[in-house]
Amino acid sequence: MTMNVKALDREYIMGTYSRFPLTLTKGKGSKVYDDEGKEYIDLGSGIAVNIFGIADEEWANAVTAQLNTLQHTSNLYYSEPCAKLAKALCERTSMSKVFFSNSGAEANECAIKAARKYAAENLPQLNSVMLTLVNSFHGRTIATISATGQDVFHKDFKPLVEGFEHTPANDIKALENNVKELKPFAVMFECVQGEGGVLPLDKEFIDKIVELSKEYGFLIICDEVQTGNGRTGELYSFMNYGFTPDIFTTAKGLGGGLPIGATVFSEKVAEAMKSGDHGSTFGGNPVASAGALNILERIDDKLLSEVRIKSDYIINELKGAKGVKSISGMGLMLGIETERDASDIIADCMNDGVLVIKAKNKVRLLPALNIPMEDLKKAVEIIKTNIAKGV
């Protein structure tokens, strides 16, 4: 069976992914199984998607109930799950309006598009430039790779979309100089750079962005695609820093396993987009929205407290451990810099029944937020052993 699946994949699917040599067939909670029945503790959760694990019953029931009622209707009509999800997102964040799409990249595209339109109509003193951070990642569409501050994503896809400039993360002086010189209409950033190596921004740096926004008038856009939905120990990562953006984007964990993206607008920019300015055939799909509403309603203070406790446990266990050079991140979004090559550690962990992934040169941990402590402790011990191997 494994050879058939792999052969079919190689023959018919474009080779854009360097897949692990593993065919997963089923799972439950934080455990998944391959086609030979081997069990693995999953610390990747579909790259921060399955925040309540695999085959979560409450989510599955919500999705199934909607699937058996109305699986899709175009945005020419109203639907209850979409409206209720938008209400919940706004009430939980003190924001005003939502646009639904299908992914993080699409959510960021919408944010870029809406910010450009708002600026053209309301910020004549600023230039047609969006400032993002060096080492950022905002998606793989042409606009969002242009916004991404990593040359590795640019080199084969030029010419890029004009209107994006990049400033180094956590460099306040460079930020001040770039804002003064470029006069951008918006600054977009991740509070924790995920694909850039799981690197949190300094609070002082974000405070400076907020201060400069008040001085110059530019919009603040927060990319919460990976950091959002409880991942960092707060509902959204900007809440750890004590500010509210003009626009934020979210996806991944919001859907719990189904594709959904959301671009969420403050009152200030809530009317930036008018009828016909943007659209999405599947955006706000009733089934995806019903699942997302179930997810959002269950991210409560108790769960967020557990995320922080589990984060502290992982950091305390690994900090200073043999072969560990450093640990970065926030909540259950952590990167481990190791003396051994991260790819070798990932392969050894997989062999020992633990699935972890990579960010730059780091071992990256993105477990389900509700992973049982028993599973987490077992997985961390296996990770520690493999990090220390041969060191």
Secondary structure, DSSP 8 states (H G I E B T S, - for coil): -HHHHHHHHHHHS-S-----S--EEEEEBTEEEETT--EEEESSHHHHT-TT-BT-HHHHHHHHHHHTT-S---TTS--HHHHHHHHHHHHHHT--EEEEESSHHHHHHHHHHHHHHHHHHH-TTS-S-EEEEBT----SSHHHHHHSB-GGGTTTS-S--SSEEEE-TT-HHHHHHHHHHH--SEEEE-SEETTTTSEE--HHHHHHHHHHHHHH--EEEEE-TTTTTTTTSSSSGGGGTT---SEEEE-GGGTTTS--EEEEE-GGGTTSS-TTS---SSTT-HHHHHHHHHHHHH--HHHHHHHHHHHHHHHHHHTT-TTEEEEEEETTEEEEEESS-HHHHHHHHHHTTEE-EEETTEEEE---TT--HHHHHHHHHHHHHHHHTT-
